[in-house]
Amino acid sequence: MDDHVRPSRVVILGGGFAGLFAARALRNTPVAVTVVDRCAHHLFQPLLYQCATGILSEGQIARPLRTVLRRHKNVQCLLAEVTDVDVEGRVVHAERPDGGTSELPYDHLVVAAGVRQSYFGHDEFARYAPGMKTLDDALDIRRRLYRAFEAADAATDPDERRRLLTFALVGAGPTGVELAGQIREIATRTIEREFALIDTDQARVLLFEGGESVLAAFGPKLSRRAARTLERIGVEVHLGTLVEHVDEHGLSVRDKDGGPRRFDAGTVLWTAGVQAPPLATRLAKATGAAQDRAGRIIVEPDLTIAGHPEIRVAGDMMSLGGLPGLAEVAMQSGIYAALRIRHEVEGRTRPPRPFRYRDLGSAAYISRGRAVVRRGPLHMSGPAAWLVWLFIHIAFLNGFRNRLGAVLSWLVVFASGARRERAFTSRRAGPA
């Protein structure tokens, strides 16, 4: 490429799965890529709950973006938060941690900023029921979980002790189910002999779901198996239940019969629902794009925004044909967006094929040696599914050291129940 020829400028918003795989796919392409993210790391979100429950360290599920992309000579990383997109001028405006601003002109824009937790119009619940989307969220939840057992051991009032040993989770999707199973394992295997004044085996784990099944996306058969497994390990499953109020002492719900019920709980965690960040709304207004109920941008079959072929939306922020918010969807859409850019830059004139998601299946880890796996007609549960889950996550973890460290941690937990990552600070992070 001649020195006087300016390469096409590609700006990628977000360093999650979609953004990272888009940047990787543009390697050796005559473009200048800038990846903008308000975090300096790429986070392996499917294992965030294992960081929250003390199985894995934050370093095992998060790697610096600059390290991951260090061999991609045409890629730069910018730590900043995107504040606006000038669609007409084709400029991204971002605010850096030092308080300064950056203006990033682009020829192609890939929007892959992900989603955040949704409280369905009750954002006040967030103070007492944190979600789990970031590394900070996971460390906060770890603090709340292990501090709850410490507080229960120190409590003198029996009712207060029971409240502190009650953990309520809202939402029975993969995150809620996985967290519920891990909390029961903590109580019954990890710390069962460490406290003199409390019987941790008596800790209650309540799982609330507004629908009629847990892990509904896995189909009726695996859903029933998952429910039986949860009940067998001691998780109390409440289906057809809508949360109406959350406070520092617990939550109030309305069950399937319409009756109100109150549950005292020392720890409430929210794992139900997602919504697009404010950036999606600003971009939709600027481009005239439509949004779905969760605020995600409805895209064309080639992931572009109608009337703006230079803008592509990938990952969880895009809405296309009811695709689920899975890591694999994000990876494939990020690669697709990058390949479309590459073809345009290289001058290929063939009309682009629409994005087609290849379903590689779904997996959820419930408890020690128990998981469910679905891929097409294949439905698995139990130890065999747990092994499949293990290999899937080993394959997608970034870096050899992270893979090796994760495998060793899983083996230790499987064999003994011990969890090395249980450290937490004494800083109070809301009610416990």
C-alpha positions as CSV (number, residue, x, y, z in Angstrom):
1,M,0.0,0.0,0.0
2,D,1.4,3.4,-1.0
3,D,2.3,5.8,1.8
4,H,0.1,8.6,0.4
5,V,-3.0,6.4,0.3
6,R,-5.1,6.8,3.5
7,P,-6.4,3.5,4.7
8,S,-10.1,3.3,5.5
9,R,-10.9,4.1,9.1
10,V,-12.9,1.6,11.0
11,V,-14.1,2.4,14.5
12,I,-15.5,-0.4,16.7
13,L,-17.5,0.5,19.7
14,G,-17.1,-2.2,22.4
15,G,-14.5,-4.7,23.2
16,G,-16.8,-7.6,24.0
17,F,-17.2,-10.7,21.8
18,A,-18.6,-8.9,18.8
19,G,-16.1,-6.1,18.9
20,L,-13.1,-8.3,19.6
21,F,-13.9,-10.8,16.8
22,A,-14.6,-8.0,14.4
23,A,-11.2,-6.5,15.1
24,R,-9.5,-9.8,14.8
25,A,-11.2,-10.5,11.4
26,L,-9.8,-7.2,10.1
27,R,-6.2,-8.3,10.6
28,N,-4.1,-8.0,7.4
29,T,-6.8,-5.8,5.9
30,P,-5.8,-2.3,4.6
31,V,-7.8,-0.5,7.2
32,A,-6.9,1.5,10.4
33,V,-9.0,0.1,13.3
34,T,-9.8,1.8,16.6
35,V,-11.5,-0.2,19.3
36,V,-13.2,2.0,21.9
37,D,-14.3,0.6,25.2
38,R,-14.8,2.1,28.7
39,C,-13.0,-1.0,30.1
40,A,-9.4,-1.9,29.3
41,H,-10.2,-5.6,29.2
42,H,-12.1,-8.1,27.3
43,L,-14.5,-10.0,29.6
44,F,-15.6,-13.6,29.2
45,Q,-19.1,-13.0,30.4
46,P,-20.4,-16.6,30.4
47,L,-18.1,-17.3,33.3
48,L,-18.7,-14.1,35.2
49,Y,-20.8,-16.0,37.8
50,Q,-17.8,-18.2,38.6
51,C,-15.8,-15.2,39.5
52,A,-18.7,-14.0,41.7
53,T,-18.8,-17.3,43.5
54,G,-15.1,-17.7,44.0
55,I,-14.2,-20.4,41.6
56,L,-12.2,-18.3,39.1
57,S,-10.2,-15.1,39.6
58,E,-11.0,-11.9,37.6
59,G,-7.7,-12.4,35.8
60,Q,-8.9,-15.8,34.5
61,I,-12.0,-14.4,32.8
62,A,-10.7,-10.9,31.8
63,R,-7.6,-10.1,29.6
64,P,-6.4,-6.6,28.6
65,L,-7.6,-5.7,25.1
66,R,-4.2,-4.4,24.2
67,T,-2.7,-7.9,25.1
68,V,-5.3,-9.8,23.1
69,L,-4.8,-7.5,20.0
70,R,-1.1,-6.9,20.4
71,R,-0.2,-8.7,17.2
72,H,-2.8,-6.8,15.1
73,K,-0.6,-4.0,13.9
74,N,-3.5,-2.1,12.3
75,V,-5.6,-2.0,15.5
76,Q,-5.4,0.6,18.2
77,C,-7.3,0.6,21.5
78,L,-8.8,3.6,23.2
79,L,-10.0,3.6,26.8
80,A,-13.0,6.0,26.7
81,E,-16.8,6.1,26.9
82,V,-18.7,7.0,23.8
83,T,-21.0,10.0,24.3
84,D,-22.4,10.5,20.8
85,V,-22.1,9.6,17.2
86,D,-22.3,12.4,14.5
87,V,-23.9,10.4,11.8
88,E,-23.7,13.1,9.2
89,G,-20.1,14.0,9.9
90,R,-19.1,10.4,10.5
91,V,-17.4,11.2,13.8
92,V,-17.6,9.3,17.1
93,H,-17.3,11.5,20.2
94,A,-15.8,9.9,23.3
95,E,-14.8,11.0,26.8
96,R,-11.5,9.7,28.1
97,P,-10.7,8.9,31.8
98,D,-8.5,12.0,32.1
99,G,-11.6,14.1,31.4
100,G,-10.5,15.0,27.9
101,T,-12.5,14.1,24.7
102,S,-11.6,12.3,21.5
103,E,-13.2,12.7,18.1
104,L,-12.8,9.7,15.9
105,P,-13.6,10.0,12.3
106,Y,-14.7,6.8,10.5
107,D,-15.4,5.4,7.1
108,H,-17.0,2.3,8.7
109,L,-18.6,2.0,12.1
110,V,-19.2,-1.2,14.0
111,V,-21.5,-0.7,17.0
112,A,-21.0,-3.6,19.5
113,A,-21.6,-1.9,22.8
114,G,-23.6,-4.7,24.3
115,V,-26.6,-4.4,26.7
116,R,-27.1,-3.8,30.4
117,Q,-29.4,-5.1,33.1
118,S,-33.1,-4.3,32.8
119,Y,-35.3,-3.8,35.9
120,F,-38.4,-3.4,33.7
121,G,-39.1,0.1,34.8
122,H,-38.1,-0.3,38.4
123,D,-34.5,1.0,38.4
124,E,-34.8,1.6,42.1
125,F,-34.5,-2.2,42.6
126,A,-30.8,-1.9,41.5
127,R,-29.7,-0.5,44.9
128,Y,-30.8,-3.7,46.7
129,A,-30.7,-6.3,43.9
130,P,-27.5,-5.9,41.7
131,G,-27.3,-7.5,38.3
132,M,-24.2,-9.1,36.9
133,K,-22.9,-7.7,33.6
134,T,-19.4,-6.3,34.5
135,L,-16.4,-7.4,36.5
136,D,-17.2,-4.8,39.2
137,D,-20.7,-6.4,39.4
138,A,-19.2,-9.9,40.0
139,L,-16.8,-8.7,42.7
140,D,-19.6,-6.8,44.4
141,I,-21.8,-10.0,44.4
142,R,-18.8,-12.0,45.7
143,R,-18.6,-9.5,48.6
144,R,-22.3,-9.8,49.3
145,L,-22.4,-13.6,49.3
146,Y,-19.5,-14.3,51.6
147,R,-20.2,-11.4,53.8
148,A,-23.7,-12.7,54.3
149,F,-22.3,-15.9,56.0
150,E,-20.0,-13.8,58.1
151,A,-22.8,-11.6,59.2
152,A,-25.1,-14.5,60.0
153,D,-22.4,-16.1,62.2
154,A,-22.1,-12.9,64.2
155,A,-25.9,-12.3,64.5
156,T,-27.5,-13.1,67.8
157,D,-31.2,-12.8,66.7
158,P,-32.4,-16.1,65.2
159,D,-34.8,-14.3,62.8
160,E,-32.1,-12.0,61.5
161,R,-29.7,-15.0,61.1
162,R,-32.3,-16.8,59.0
163,R,-32.8,-13.7,56.9
164,L,-29.1,-13.3,56.3
165,L,-28.9,-17.0,55.3
166,T,-31.6,-16.5,52.6
167,F,-30.5,-15.8,49.1
168,A,-33.1,-14.7,46.5
169,L,-32.4,-14.7,42.7
170,V,-34.8,-13.1,40.2
171,G,-34.7,-14.7,36.8
172,A,-34.3,-18.4,35.9
173,G,-32.3,-18.1,32.7
174,P,-28.7,-19.5,32.5
175,T,-27.2,-16.9,34.8
176,G,-29.9,-17.3,37.5
177,V,-29.8,-21.0,37.4
178,E,-26.0,-21.1,37.5
179,L,-25.7,-18.7,40.4
180,A,-28.4,-20.5,42.4
181,G,-26.6,-23.8,42.0
182,Q,-23.2,-22.3,43.0
183,I,-24.6,-20.6,46.1
184,R,-25.9,-24.0,47.3
185,E,-22.6,-25.5,46.6
186,I,-20.8,-22.8,48.6
187,A,-23.2,-23.5,51.5
188,T,-23.1,-27.3,51.4
189,R,-19.5,-28.0,50.3
190,T,-17.2,-25.0,50.4
191,I,-17.8,-23.5,53.9
192,E,-19.9,-26.2,55.6
193,R,-17.3,-26.8,58.4
194,E,-15.9,-23.3,58.7
195,F,-18.5,-21.7,61.0
196,A,-19.2,-22.7,64.6
197,L,-22.5,-20.9,65.2
198,I,-24.4,-21.5,62.0
199,D,-25.3,-24.5,59.9
200,T,-24.5,-23.3,56.4
201,D,-26.4,-26.3,55.0
202,Q,-29.6,-24.6,56.2
203,A,-29.0,-21.6,53.8
204,R,-32.0,-21.0,51.6
205,V,-31.6,-20.3,47.9
206,L,-34.8,-19.0,46.3
207,L,-35.1,-18.7,42.5
208,F,-38.0,-16.6,41.2
209,E,-39.2,-16.8,37.5
210,G,-42.1,-15.0,35.9
211,G,-42.5,-17.7,33.3
212,E,-43.6,-21.3,33.7
213,S,-40.1,-23.0,33.4
214,V,-36.5,-22.6,34.2
215,L,-34.0,-22.4,31.3
216,A,-37.0,-22.0,28.9
217,A,-34.7,-21.5,25.9
218,F,-33.4,-25.1,26.3
219,G,-36.8,-26.7,25.6
220,P,-39.3,-28.5,27.9
221,K,-37.3,-31.7,28.3
222,L,-34.0,-30.0,29.6
223,S,-36.0,-27.5,31.5
224,R,-37.7,-30.2,33.5
225,R,-34.4,-31.9,34.1
226,A,-32.8,-28.7,35.3
227,A,-35.7,-28.0,37.6
228,R,-35.4,-31.4,39.2
229,T,-31.6,-31.0,39.6
230,L,-32.1,-27.6,41.3
231,E,-34.7,-29.0,43.7
232,R,-32.5,-32.0,44.4
233,I,-29.6,-29.8,45.5
234,G,-31.9,-27.6,47.7
235,V,-32.8,-24.7,45.5
236,E,-36.5,-23.5,46.0
237,V,-37.9,-22.7,42.6
238,H,-40.9,-20.4,42.3
239,L,-42.4,-20.3,38.8
240,G,-45.1,-17.9,37.5
241,T,-43.9,-15.3,40.1
242,L,-43.6,-11.6,39.5
243,V,-41.4,-9.4,41.7
244,E,-43.3,-6.3,42.8
245,H,-40.9,-4.8,45.4
246,V,-37.3,-5.1,46.6
247,D,-35.8,-3.5,49.7
248,E,-33.0,-4.0,52.1
249,H,-34.8,-6.7,54.0
250,G,-36.0,-8.8,51.0
251,L,-38.6,-8.8,48.3
252,S,-42.4,-9.0,47.7
253,V,-43.8,-11.1,44.9
254,R,-47.1,-11.9,43.3
255,D,-47.5,-15.7,42.6
256,K,-49.4,-17.4,39.8
257,D,-52.6,-17.4,41.9
258,G,-52.4,-13.6,42.2
259,G,-51.6,-13.7,45.9
260,P,-49.0,-11.4,47.3
261,R,-46.1,-13.0,49.3
262,R,-43.2,-11.6,51.2
263,F,-39.8,-13.2,51.5
264,D,-37.2,-11.9,53.9
265,A,-33.7,-12.2,52.4
266,G,-30.3,-10.9,53.2
267,T,-29.1,-11.0,49.6
268,V,-31.2,-10.4,46.5
269,L,-29.6,-10.8,43.0
270,W,-31.2,-9.7,39.7
271,T,-30.6,-11.9,36.7
272,A,-33.8,-11.2,34.7
273,G,-33.9,-9.1,31.5
274,V,-31.6,-6.9,29.5
275,Q,-31.9,-3.6,27.7
276,A,-29.8,-1.6,25.3
277,P,-27.7,1.3,26.7
278,P,-28.5,4.9,26.1
279,L,-26.1,5.0,23.1
280,A,-28.6,2.8,21.2
281,T,-31.4,5.3,21.6
282,R,-29.1,8.2,20.5
283,L,-27.9,6.3,17.5
284,A,-31.5,5.3,16.6
285,K,-32.7,8.9,16.7
286,A,-29.7,10.0,14.6
287,T,-30.3,7.4,11.9
288,G,-34.0,6.9,12.1
289,A,-33.5,3.3,13.0
290,A,-36.3,1.3,14.7
291,Q,-35.8,-0.3,18.1
292,D,-37.3,-3.4,19.7
293,R,-38.9,-3.5,23.2
294,A,-35.5,-3.9,24.8
295,G,-34.1,-0.8,23.0
296,R,-31.9,-2.8,20.6
297,I,-31.5,-1.5,17.1
298,I,-33.4,-3.4,14.4
299,V,-30.9,-4.0,11.6
300,E,-31.0,-5.0,7.9
301,P,-30.1,-8.6,7.0
302,D,-26.5,-7.5,6.4
303,L,-26.4,-5.9,9.9
304,T,-26.4,-2.4,8.5
305,I,-28.8,0.3,9.6
306,A,-31.3,1.2,6.9
307,G,-30.1,4.1,4.9
308,H,-26.6,4.0,6.5
309,P,-24.5,1.2,4.9
310,E,-21.4,2.5,6.7
311,I,-22.9,1.6,10.1
312,R,-23.2,-2.0,11.2
313,V,-24.6,-3.2,14.6
314,A,-23.3,-6.5,16.0
315,G,-23.7,-8.5,19.1
316,D,-26.3,-8.0,21.8
317,M,-27.2,-4.5,20.7
318,M,-28.6,-5.7,17.4
319,S,-32.1,-7.0,16.9
320,L,-32.5,-9.4,13.9
321,G,-35.1,-12.2,13.6
322,G,-35.3,-13.0,17.3
323,L,-31.7,-14.1,17.6
324,P,-30.8,-14.8,21.3
325,G,-28.3,-12.7,23.2
326,L,-25.5,-15.4,23.2
327,A,-21.8,-15.1,23.0
328,E,-21.8,-17.2,19.9
329,V,-24.2,-14.8,18.1
330,A,-21.9,-11.9,19.1
331,M,-18.8,-13.7,17.8
332,Q,-20.4,-14.6,14.4
333,S,-22.0,-11.2,13.9
334,G,-18.7,-9.5,14.7
335,I,-16.9,-11.6,12.1
336,Y,-19.6,-11.1,9.5
337,A,-19.5,-7.3,10.0
338,A,-15.7,-7.3,9.6
339,L,-15.8,-9.5,6.4
340,R,-18.4,-7.2,4.8
341,I,-16.1,-4.2,5.5
342,R,-13.1,-6.1,4.1
343,H,-15.0,-6.9,0.9
344,E,-16.0,-3.3,0.4
345,V,-12.5,-2.0,1.0
346,E,-11.1,-4.6,-1.5
347,G,-13.7,-3.5,-4.1
348,R,-15.7,-6.6,-4.3
349,T,-19.0,-5.8,-6.0
350,R,-21.0,-9.0,-5.4
351,P,-24.1,-8.3,-3.3
352,P,-23.5,-9.4,0.3
353,R,-25.2,-12.5,1.6
354,P,-27.4,-11.9,4.6
355,F,-26.1,-12.8,8.0
356,R,-26.9,-16.4,9.0
357,Y,-26.4,-17.5,12.5
358,R,-25.1,-21.0,12.9
359,D,-26.5,-22.4,16.1
360,L,-23.8,-24.2,17.9
361,G,-26.0,-25.0,20.9
362,S,-26.3,-23.8,24.5
363,A,-25.0,-25.1,27.7
364,A,-25.6,-24.3,31.4
365,Y,-23.7,-25.5,34.4
366,I,-26.0,-26.2,37.4
367,S,-23.8,-27.7,40.0
368,R,-20.9,-30.1,40.5
369,G,-21.0,-32.7,37.7
370,R,-24.4,-31.5,36.5
371,A,-25.1,-29.4,33.4
372,V,-27.5,-29.3,30.5
373,V,-26.5,-29.0,26.8
374,R,-28.7,-28.4,23.8
375,R,-27.6,-28.4,20.2
376,G,-30.3,-29.1,17.6
377,P,-31.8,-32.5,18.2
378,L,-29.1,-33.3,20.8
379,H,-30.2,-32.9,24.4
380,M,-27.9,-33.9,27.2
381,S,-27.8,-33.5,31.0
382,G,-25.8,-34.9,33.9
383,P,-22.1,-35.7,34.0
384,A,-21.8,-36.1,30.2
385,A,-23.3,-32.7,29.7
386,W,-20.9,-31.2,32.3
387,L,-17.9,-32.6,30.3
388,V,-19.3,-31.0,27.1
389,W,-19.8,-27.7,29.0
390,L,-16.2,-28.0,30.2
391,F,-14.7,-28.4,26.7
392,I,-16.8,-25.6,25.2
393,H,-15.6,-23.1,27.8
394,I,-12.0,-24.2,27.6
395,A,-12.1,-23.7,23.8
396,F,-13.4,-20.1,24.0
397,L,-11.3,-18.8,26.9
398,N,-8.7,-16.3,25.8
399,G,-5.0,-17.4,26.4
400,F,-3.3,-20.6,27.3
401,R,-2.7,-19.5,30.9
402,N,-6.3,-18.7,31.4
403,R,-7.4,-22.1,30.0
404,L,-4.9,-24.0,32.2
405,G,-5.8,-21.9,35.3
406,A,-9.5,-22.4,34.8
407,V,-9.1,-26.2,34.3
408,L,-7.1,-26.5,37.5
409,S,-9.6,-24.4,39.4
410,W,-12.5,-26.5,38.1
411,L,-10.7,-29.7,39.1
412,V,-10.0,-28.5,42.6
413,V,-13.7,-27.4,43.1
414,F,-14.9,-30.7,41.6
415,A,-12.7,-32.8,43.8
416,S,-12.8,-30.9,47.1
417,G,-15.3,-28.1,46.9
418,A,-12.6,-25.6,47.9
419,R,-12.7,-22.2,46.2
420,R,-9.5,-20.1,46.2
421,E,-11.0,-16.8,45.1
422,R,-13.0,-15.9,48.2
423,A,-11.3,-12.6,49.2
424,F,-13.5,-9.6,49.6
425,T,-13.0,-6.1,51.1
426,S,-14.9,-4.8,54.1
427,R,-16.3,-1.9,52.1
428,R,-20.1,-1.9,52.4
429,A,-21.7,-2.2,49.0
430,G,-25.4,-1.9,49.8
431,P,-27.6,-4.1,52.0
432,A,-26.4,-7.6,52.9
